[in-house]
Amino acid sequence: MMNRKNLFFLFCSFVAAVATFTSCGGSDDPEPSPSPTPTPTQTITVSEPVVSDITTSSAVAKATVSPTTGVTKMGFCYSTSQEPTTADKTVTSATSDMNVTISGLSAGTTYHIRGFAESGGKTYYSTSAQFTTEAGAPSDPLASYVAPDYADDYRNISTWANRNRWNLANVHDPSVMLAEDGYYYMYCTDAGFGNPHSGHGHFHCRRSKNLVDWEYLGATMQSLPSWVKTKLNEIRAAMGLGASTADFNKCGFWAPCARKVRNGLYRMYYVITIDGTINGAYSWGERAFIGLMETSNPANVNSWEDKGYVITNYSDKDLNYKTTVTSDNGAYWQQCYYKWNAIDPSYIITPNGEHWLAYGSWHSGFPIVQINPETGKPMKELGNPWGSANAEAYGKRIYTRKVGDRWQGSEAPEVIYRDGYYYLFLAYDALDVPYNTRVVRSKNVDGPYQNISGVNVSDNGGDALPIVTHPYKFSTGYGWVGISHCAVFSDDNGNWFYASQGRFPTTAGGNAPNAVMLGHVRSIRWTSTGWPVVMPERYGAVPQVPITEEEIVGTWEHIDLSYKYGEQKASTDMVFGADHKITSGPWKGGQWFFNAETNTLTANGVELLLQRECDWEATPRHATIVYAGINGSKTYWGKKK
């Protein structure tokens, strides 16, 4: 029986085949032919920018690019920091004699600017120039806000040849960390629309300084580590089995988890799944492995050094890897050989310096194991991955959806610490459309964890609540589904963020819309009782100008995120009147009150946390106000029209 992640790999491969067949059959939007790439000896030259016509909020930049053969993108990158890159703010030019206006600048501010050109998978930069905008009267930051302009539907640039244009296209199972160089680094599973990463290495990286503009860097692992086959056959020999006959060209590369350990040391835990079964028909699927890489410099994707084996699937059924059920149904999975599935690692360092690794996908839930801080490997000697004598070494259970259930829709644990609590975020249900995110918490990293109703879900099992994300749709646009397997991270200044994949619903049309995997980053706010809520709109670096009570008045799109399997929860209009009455919508007749100090809107007795975000569904995109809140175990989202 194949590992669940391998089943998804086959699904993605099928989608890739469908995507290829459909496009070859004459798609309405055929893939444009790439420009010729320059010869290996050719160098692209970009002249130093000349800046003129400088005002309080804009400037004109000029430079030239030569030669232009093979150049796929050119323009200027600028920042208040020296040596800006394309991960900072950029403006593009359609011609090699670049002459563009940069707007949205701050008055009385010194900027550094470089010209750039992209060709053959490489970015060429000019030398840096600088300029200072004119001082002026304080301006309204919202008036000069420029919304992100990249398209959500990236299918026409999904191929490998367009990787420098991806931004957050082709992101699945992201992990994000803030490094000492000021960049956020994102790593992800190889999956993407049409499997564009195939043949180009594994655990691909991109980086950003503003969480909006992401620069693709490349793969951190070039080929399957040699230890994988060796370790698999070592375990098989201990089981009394012969060497594996698996096709190691069909391994899955899944769900990396990257963390800064300290300045000069970064760790990435990753997953390798093995194709096939343990020993023929009706035996359980071959095992998965979690491995470890380290680097001192995440900016160099080739600097990651593999540190080998960390942990594998554990069985509490000794060597009874054969089932008595011969069909692929719930009964088959309930006889699962494995208790813990070695997939979806989450690495956390506690405030007192302990290192822990949570992991698990479906099967019996999630265990957590203590890690040696020096080696990054389990603190206890593991022993053979079966039998009750070794159970403790492979981890202590911190979550199960249902005690004794070997086929439960929960995976991708993500553990973070904030203000006295450890928060366990997790994914629920199938990952194509129904995928949704939940959260529970504990005073101890190894539990017991409780949901918002106080249920001990570590020992007794039960629904993880509240809901953090769910398939949804505002009044315009297609909305999003498949929003989960999250990374949760902070900027070290008290601001927290949520990153995940997002997929189009099938109603989006065109070629395989549900195989679109766009990276989403959202802001997290925390309720007065310490529970996280994720903003309904993606993060767009909107200036957080104080919200006024007058801005609350008007029509909002309100979404009740109560759980419904596989359904997009649609918005309903709700009107907040100037008299503090809710005059229409689901909470009609209720009252509302606004606390400007905490950006909290209390509506119909529900605490809603407000924030300025980008309205991604609007044309053109612009800043708006959104809310998220919890009432009991129910979650609500809203957006000002």
C-alpha positions in Angstrom: 0.0 0.0 0.0 1.5 3.3 -1.0 2.2 6.2 1.4 -0.5 8.9 1.2 2.1 11.5 0.0 3.1 9.1 -2.8 -0.6 8.8 -3.8 -0.6 12.6 -4.2 2.6 12.5 -6.2 0.9 10.2 -8.6 -2.1 12.6 -8.7 0.3 15.5 -9.5 2.0 13.4 -12.2 -1.4 12.7 -13.7 -2.3 16.4 -13.6 1.1 17.1 -15.3 0.2 14.7 -18.1 -3.3 16.3 -18.4 -1.7 19.8 -18.5 0.7 18.8 -21.2 -1.9 17.1 -23.3 -4.3 20.0 -23.0 -1.8 22.6 -23.9 -0.6 20.6 -26.9 -4.2 20.3 -28.0 -4.5 24.1 -28.5 -5.1 26.0 -25.2 -6.6 29.4 -25.5 -3.5 30.8 -23.9 -0.5 28.8 -25.3 2.8 29.0 -23.5 4.9 31.7 -25.2 8.2 30.5 -26.8 11.1 31.5 -24.6 13.6 34.1 -25.9 16.8 32.7 -27.2 19.3 32.3 -24.3 22.8 33.9 -24.7 25.9 31.8 -25.2 27.8 30.8 -22.1 30.5 33.4 -22.9 28.0 36.3 -23.3 27.7 38.8 -20.4 24.8 41.2 -20.0 25.9 44.7 -19.1 23.5 47.1 -17.3 24.7 50.7 -17.0 24.6 52.6 -13.7 21.2 54.3 -13.2 20.9 58.0 -13.7 18.1 59.4 -11.5 16.3 62.7 -12.3 13.0 64.5 -11.8 13.0 63.7 -8.1 10.0 64.8 -6.1 8.7 63.9 -2.7 7.2 60.6 -3.9 8.6 59.8 -7.3 11.7 59.8 -9.5 12.7 59.0 -13.1 15.5 56.3 -13.5 17.4 55.8 -16.8 19.9 53.0 -17.8 20.7 50.8 -20.7 20.9 47.0 -21.2 23.3 45.4 -23.7 23.0 43.1 -25.5 19.3 42.2 -25.2 19.4 38.7 -26.8 17.9 36.3 -24.4 16.9 38.9 -21.8 13.5 38.0 -20.3 13.1 40.8 -17.8 14.8 44.1 -17.1 14.2 47.1 -15.0 15.3 48.7 -11.7 15.4 47.4 -8.1 15.5 49.8 -5.2 15.5 49.9 -1.4 16.6 52.0 1.5 19.3 49.4 2.1 22.5 49.2 0.1 22.9 46.8 -2.8 19.2 46.2 -3.5 18.1 43.0 -5.4 15.0 41.9 -7.2 13.7 40.6 -3.9 13.2 44.3 -3.0 10.9 46.7 -4.8 11.2 46.6 -8.6 9.9 48.4 -11.7 10.3 46.9 -15.1 11.0 48.2 -18.6 9.8 47.0 -22.0 12.9 48.4 -23.8 16.7 48.2 -23.3 16.9 52.0 -23.2 15.2 51.9 -19.8 13.4 55.1 -18.8 10.8 54.6 -16.1 9.1 56.5 -13.4 9.3 55.1 -9.8 6.3 56.2 -7.7 5.1 55.5 -4.1 8.4 56.8 -2.6 8.6 58.4 0.9 9.5 62.0 1.2 13.0 63.0 2.5 14.3 59.4 2.1 17.5 58.1 0.6 17.2 55.2 -1.8 19.7 52.9 -3.3 18.9 51.7 -6.9 20.4 49.2 -9.4 19.4 48.3 -12.9 19.0 44.6 -13.6 18.4 42.2 -16.4 17.4 38.5 -16.3 18.7 36.1 -18.8 19.4 32.3 -19.0 18.4 31.8 -15.3 20.8 34.5 -14.1 20.3 38.1 -12.9 22.8 40.8 -14.0 23.0 44.0 -11.9 24.5 47.4 -12.5 26.6 49.2 -10.0 24.5 51.0 -7.3 23.4 54.6 -7.3 21.6 56.5 -4.7 19.2 59.5 -4.6 17.1 61.3 -1.9 13.5 62.3 -2.4 12.5 65.9 -1.6 11.3 66.7 1.8 7.7 67.7 2.0 4.6 67.9 4.1 3.6 64.6 5.7 1.8 62.6 3.0 -0.9 60.0 3.3 0.9 56.6 3.0 -2.3 55.0 1.8 -2.6 57.4 -1.1 0.8 56.4 -2.3 0.3 52.7 -1.6 1.1 50.5 -4.7 -0.5 47.0 -4.5 1.2 43.9 -5.6 0.7 43.4 -9.4 1.6 39.8 -10.0 -1.2 37.6 -11.3 -2.7 34.9 -9.1 -3.3 32.7 -12.2 0.3 31.9 -13.1 -0.4 29.0 -15.4 1.1 30.8 -18.4 4.5 31.1 -16.6 4.5 27.9 -14.6 7.3 26.2 -16.6 10.9 25.9 -15.4 12.1 28.3 -18.1 10.0 31.0 -16.3 11.2 30.3 -12.8 12.6 33.8 -12.4 9.1 35.2 -12.9 7.4 32.9 -10.4 7.4 35.0 -7.3 5.1 32.7 -5.2 4.0 30.5 -8.1 4.6 26.7 -7.6 4.7 26.8 -3.8 3.5 23.7 -1.9 4.1 22.9 1.8 6.1 26.0 2.5 8.5 26.5 5.4 9.7 30.1 6.1 12.5 31.4 8.3 14.0 34.8 9.0 17.8 34.7 8.6 20.5 37.0 10.0 20.9 38.8 6.7 17.4 40.2 6.9 15.8 37.9 4.3 12.9 35.5 4.8 13.8 32.2 3.2 11.0 29.9 1.9 11.5 26.2 1.1 8.9 23.9 -0.3 7.9 20.5 -1.6 8.9 19.9 -5.3 5.2 19.8 -6.4 3.9 22.5 -8.8 1.6 23.0 -11.7 2.8 20.4 -14.3 5.7 19.3 -12.0 8.1 22.0 -13.3 10.8 21.1 -10.7 11.2 17.6 -12.2 14.9 17.0 -13.0 16.1 20.2 -11.4 16.9 19.2 -7.8 14.8 19.3 -4.7 13.6 21.5 -1.8 13.6 24.7 -3.8 14.3 28.1 -2.2 13.2 31.7 -2.7 13.7 34.7 -0.5 12.1 38.1 0.3 12.7 41.1 2.5 9.1 42.3 2.4 7.1 39.1 2.2 5.5 40.3 -1.0 8.3 40.2 -3.7 10.1 36.8 -3.7 13.3 36.0 -5.6 13.7 32.4 -6.8 17.2 31.0 -5.8 17.2 27.3 -6.7 17.3 23.8 -5.3 19.1 23.0 -2.0 19.5 19.3 -2.8 20.6 18.1 -6.2 20.0 14.3 -5.9 18.8 11.6 -3.6 21.2 11.3 -0.6 23.1 8.0 -0.6 22.2 7.1 2.9 18.5 6.6 2.0 18.9 3.3 0.2 21.5 2.2 2.7 19.3 2.8 5.7 16.3 1.3 4.0 18.1 -1.9 3.3 19.6 -2.0 6.8 16.1 -1.9 8.3 14.8 -4.4 5.8 17.6 -6.8 6.7 16.7 -6.4 10.4 13.1 -7.3 9.4 14.3 -10.5 7.7 13.7 -9.1 4.2 15.9 -8.8 1.2 17.3 -5.6 -0.4 14.7 -3.2 -1.7 13.6 -3.4 -5.3 12.0 0.0 -5.2 12.6 2.4 -8.1 14.6 5.1 -6.4 14.0 7.5 -9.3 10.4 7.7 -8.0 11.1 8.9 -4.5 9.0 11.7 -3.1 10.7 14.9 -1.7 8.3 16.4 0.7 7.6 19.0 3.4 10.9 20.6 4.4 11.1 22.5 7.7 13.8 25.2 7.9 14.8 27.0 11.1 17.6 29.3 12.3 19.3 27.6 15.2 21.6 30.6 15.9 23.7 33.0 13.8 25.8 30.9 11.5 23.7 27.7 11.8 20.5 26.8 10.0 18.8 23.4 9.9 16.4 21.9 7.4 14.5 18.7 8.1 13.2 17.1 5.0 11.2 14.0 3.9 12.0 11.2 1.5 9.2 8.8 0.6 10.0 5.4 -1.0 7.9 4.0 -3.8 6.2 0.6 -3.6 5.3 -1.8 -0.8 7.3 -3.5 2.0 6.9 -7.0 0.6 4.4 -7.4 -2.3 0.7 -7.3 -2.6 -1.4 -6.4 0.4 1.6 -5.5 2.5 1.9 -1.9 3.9 3.5 0.8 1.8 7.3 1.2 2.0 8.5 3.6 4.6 9.4 7.3 4.6 12.5 8.9 6.1 13.1 12.3 7.7 16.6 13.6 7.1 18.6 16.7 8.0 20.7 19.3 6.2 22.6 22.3 7.7 24.2 25.5 6.4 25.8 28.6 7.7 24.6 30.7 4.7 21.1 30.2 3.4 21.8 32.7 0.6 23.9 30.1 -1.1 21.6 27.2 -2.0 24.6 25.0 -2.8 26.0 25.3 0.7 23.5 22.9 2.4 25.4 19.9 3.8 23.5 16.7 4.3 23.7 15.3 7.8 21.8 12.1 7.1 19.1 10.0 8.8 16.9 11.4 11.6 13.9 9.1 12.0 11.5 6.7 10.1 8.0 5.3 10.4 7.4 3.4 13.7 5.2 0.3 14.0 3.4 -0.8 17.2 2.4 -4.1 15.4 5.8 -5.7 15.4 6.4 -7.1 11.9 2.8 -7.7 10.9 3.0 -5.7 7.8 0.5 -7.8 5.8 -3.2 -6.9 5.8 -6.2 -9.2 5.6 -8.2 -6.7 3.6 -7.5 -6.7 -0.2 -9.2 -3.5 -1.3 -8.1 0.1 -1.0 -10.8 1.3 1.5 -11.1 2.4 5.0 -10.8 -1.1 6.4 -7.5 -1.6 4.7 -6.0 1.6 6.1 -7.4 0.8 9.6 -5.1 -2.2 9.6 -2.1 0.1 9.1 1.2 -1.4 10.0 2.6 1.9 11.0 1.6 3.9 14.0 3.6 7.0 13.2 4.3 8.2 9.6 7.7 9.9 9.2 6.4 12.9 7.2 5.8 16.6 7.8 8.5 17.5 10.4 8.2 20.7 12.6 11.3 21.8 14.5 11.1 24.0 17.6 13.5 25.4 20.1 11.9 26.2 23.4 12.7 29.3 25.5 14.8 27.1 27.9 16.9 25.8 25.0 15.3 22.4 24.4 15.0 21.1 20.8 12.0 19.1 19.7 10.7 17.6 16.4 7.0 17.0 15.8 6.0 14.9 12.8 3.2 12.8 11.3 0.6 12.5 8.6 -2.7 10.7 8.9 -2.1 7.2 10.5 -2.5 7.6 14.3 -1.7 11.3 14.7 1.4 13.3 15.6 4.3 12.3 17.9 7.0 14.6 19.2 10.6 13.6 20.0 13.3 15.5 21.8 16.4 16.4 19.7 20.0 16.7 20.7 20.9 20.4 20.1 24.4 19.6 19.0 23.6 16.9 16.4 20.0 17.7 15.4 19.2 14.0 15.8 16.9 12.3 18.4 18.1 12.5 22.0 17.3 8.8 22.7 18.7 5.8 20.9 15.9 4.8 18.4 16.4 1.1 18.0 14.4 -0.9 15.5 11.4 1.1 14.3 8.9 -1.5 15.6 8.0 -3.1 18.9 6.8 -1.7 22.2 10.3 -1.6 23.7 11.2 1.2 21.2 8.0 3.1 21.3 9.1 5.9 23.6 12.2 6.7 21.5 10.0 7.4 18.4 7.9 10.0 20.2 5.0 10.9 22.5 1.6 11.5 21.0 0.6 15.2 21.0 -2.5 15.0 18.8 -4.9 12.5 17.4 -8.2 13.2 15.7 -9.7 10.0 17.0 -8.0 7.5 19.3 -7.4 4.2 17.6 -8.1 5.5 14.1 -5.4 4.7 11.6 -7.0 6.6 8.7 -7.6 10.1 10.0 -7.5 13.3 8.0 -4.9 15.3 9.8 -1.3 16.1 8.9 1.4 18.8 8.8 1.9 19.7 12.4 3.5 23.1 12.9 4.6 24.0 16.5 5.4 27.5 17.6 5.8 29.2 21.0 4.2 32.6 22.0 3.6 34.2 25.4 3.6 31.0 27.6 1.8 28.7 25.1 2.9 26.2 22.5 0.6 26.4 19.5 0.1 23.3 17.3 -1.3 24.2 13.9 -2.4 21.3 11.7 -4.0 20.5 8.4 -7.3 18.7 8.1 -8.8 16.6 5.3 -7.9 16.0 1.7 -5.4 18.4 0.2 -7.0 19.2 -3.1 -10.2 21.2 -2.2 -11.2 20.5 1.4 -7.9 21.3 3.1 -8.3 23.5 6.1 -6.2 24.6 9.1 -6.9 24.2 12.8 -5.0 25.1 16.0 -4.7 23.8 19.6 -2.4 24.8 22.4 -0.5 23.7 25.5 1.6 25.0 28.3 4.1 22.2 27.5 5.8 21.5 24.2 5.0 17.8 24.6 1.4 18.4 25.7 -1.2 17.7 26.6 -2.7 20.1 24.0 -6.3 21.4 24.3 -8.7 22.9 21.8 -10.5 26.1 22.5 -13.3 24.2 24.3 -10.7 22.7 26.7 -10.8 19.2 25.3 -7.5 17.2 25.8 -6.8 16.3 22.2 -3.4 14.7 23.0 -4.8 11.9 25.2 -8.5 11.7 24.3 -8.5 12.9 20.7 -11.1 15.2 19.2 -11.5 18.1 16.8 -8.8 20.6 16.7 -10.5 24.0 17.1 -10.7 26.9 16.3 -10.5 26.8 12.5 -7.7 29.0 11.1 -8.3 28.8 7.4 -11.1 27.1 5.3 -12.0 27.2 1.6 -13.7 30.5 1.0 -14.9 33.0 -1.6 -15.7 36.7 -1.5 -18.2 38.2 -3.9 -15.7 38.7 -6.7 -13.0 36.3 -8.0 -12.9 32.5 -7.8 -11.8 32.4 -4.1 -9.4 29.8 -2.8 -9.4 26.2 -1.7 -6.7 23.8 -0.5 -5.4 26.4 2.0 -3.3 24.5 4.5 0.0 22.8 5.4 1.2 26.0 6.9 4.4 27.7 8.1 4.0 30.0 11.1 6.8 32.5 11.7 7.5 36.0 13.1 9.6 39.0 12.2 11.2 39.0 15.7 9.3 42.2 16.4 6.0 40.7 17.6 4.4 40.3 14.2 3.4 36.8 13.2 2.6 35.4 9.8 1.0 32.4 8.2 2.2 30.9 4.9 0.6 28.1 2.9 -0.4 27.0 -0.5 -3.6 28.0 -2.1 -5.4 26.3 -5.0 -8.1 27.5 -7.5 -11.5 25.8 -7.3 -12.5 23.8 -10.4 -14.9 26.7 -11.3 -11.8 28.8 -12.2 -11.8 27.0 -15.6 -9.0 26.4 -18.0 -6.4 23.7 -17.7 -6.4 21.9 -14.3 -7.1 24.9 -12.1 -7.0 22.8 -8.9 -3.4 22.0 -9.7 -2.5 25.7 -9.3 -0.3 26.0 -6.2 0.2 29.6 -5.3 2.1 30.6 -2.1 0.0 32.6 0.3 1.3 34.8 3.1 -1.2 36.2 5.6 -0.8 38.2 8.8 -1.8 36.7 12.2 -3.5 38.6 15.0 -4.0 37.3 18.5 -7.3 37.6 20.4 -7.6 38.9 24.0 -7.6 35.3 25.1 -4.5 34.4 23.2 -5.8 32.5 20.2 -4.5 33.2 16.7 -6.7 34.4 13.9 -5.4 34.7 10.3 -6.4 37.6 8.2 -8.7 36.7 5.3 -6.8 38.6 2.7 -3.1 37.9 1.8 -0.4 40.1 3.1 0.4 43.1 0.8 2.6 45.4 2.9 -0.2 47.9 3.3 0.8 50.8 5.6 -0.9 50.4 8.9 -2.4 53.9 9.1 -4.7 54.1 12.2 -8.3 53.0 11.4 -11.0 55.4 12.3 -14.5 54.7 13.5 -15.9 56.5 10.4 -14.3 53.8 8.2 -16.3 51.1 9.9 -19.5 52.5 8.6 -20.7 50.8 5.4 -21.0 47.4 3.7 -18.7 44.5 4.6 -18.4 41.0 3.1 -18.9 38.6 6.0 -17.9 34.9 6.0 -18.8 32.3 8.6 -15.9 29.8 8.5 -17.9 27.1 10.2 -16.6 23.7 9.0 -18.2 22.1 5.9 -16.2 19.4 4.1 -15.0 20.5 0.7 -17.3 23.6 0.5 -16.1 27.1 -0.2 -17.8 29.3 2.4 -19.2 32.3 0.5 -19.5 35.9 1.8 -22.7 37.7 2.7 -23.1 41.4 2.8 -23.5 43.0 6.2 -24.0 46.7 6.8 -22.7 48.7 9.8 -24.7 51.8 10.3 -23.4 55.2 11.6 -25.7 54.8 14.6 -23.7 51.7 15.7 -26.5 49.4 14.6 -26.0 46.4 12.2 -28.7 47.2 9.7 -28.6 44.1 7.4 -26.8 40.8 7.0 -26.4 37.8 9.3 -26.1 39.9 12.5 -28.9 42.3 11.6 -30.2 44.1 14.7 -26.9 43.7 16.6 -24.7 46.6 17.7 -21.1 47.4 17.0 -18.4 49.2 18.9 -14.8 50.1 17.9 -11.7 50.3 20.0 -9.1 52.3 18.0 -6.3 51.6 20.5 -6.5 47.8 19.9 -8.0 47.9 16.4 -10.8 45.7 17.8 -14.4 45.8 16.4 -17.0 44.2 18.7 -20.0 43.3 16.5 -23.0 41.4 17.8 -20.9 40.6 20.8 -18.1 39.0 18.8 -14.5 40.3 19.1 -13.2 41.0 15.6 -9.5 42.1 15.0 -9.1 44.7 12.3 -6.1 45.3 10.0 -5.4 47.1 6.7 -4.7 44.6 3.9 -4.7 44.5 0.1 -8.0 43.7 -1.6 -6.6 41.1 -4.0 -10.0 40.6 -5.7 -10.4 44.2 -6.7 -9.6 45.6 -10.1 -7.3 47.4 -9.7 -6.1 46.1 -6.4 -6.1 48.6 -3.5 -5.9 48.8 0.3 -9.0 47.9 2.3 -9.8 46.8 5.9 -10.4 43.2 7.0 -11.4 41.5 10.1 -11.0 38.0 11.7 -12.5 36.8 15.0 -13.5 33.9 17.1 -16.8 33.4 19.0 -16.7 30.2 21.0 -15.2 27.7 18.5 -16.5 29.6 15.4 -14.3 31.7 13.2 -15.4 34.7 11.2 -13.8 36.7 8.3 -14.7 40.0 6.8 -13.7 42.6 4.2 -14.8 46.2 3.8 -16.4 46.8 0.4 
